[in-house]
Amino acid sequence: MMIRPEDDEIVAAIQIAVKLAPNYAIRGVFKGQKLERKVAIDTITQRVFAALGRYEITREARGHEVCSKTLPLFPEREESAGTR
């Protein structure tokens, strides 16, 4: 089952990828400027996340995110309906 991850999870994945990039790769994005690695990582992460905004990103659901059956939309109503 595929689900859409939360925005925070997508941002974290992008940050991991950018943090693992070597300095020369990040420096190439900010030519002519002094490299402040943290600022560069945050800037690149924001730009990549914004560019991915028009795409539907999904991932495989983890065990705790998969339900074996469909859950009721309004469980309170179903319980009270049985008592009438």
Secondary structure as GFF3:
##gff-version 3
##sequence-region A 1 84
A	DSSP	beta_strand	2	3	.	.	.	ID=ss1
A	DSSP	alpha_helix	7	19	.	.	.	ID=ss2
A	DSSP	alpha_helix	23	29	.	.	.	ID=ss3
A	DSSP	alpha_helix	37	51	.	.	.	ID=ss4
A	DSSP	three_ten_helix	52	54	.	.	.	ID=ss5
A	DSSP	beta_strand	59	60	.	.	.	ID=ss6
A	DSSP	three_ten_helix	63	65	.	.	.	ID=ss7
A	DSSP	alpha_helix	75	82	.	.	.	ID=ss8
###
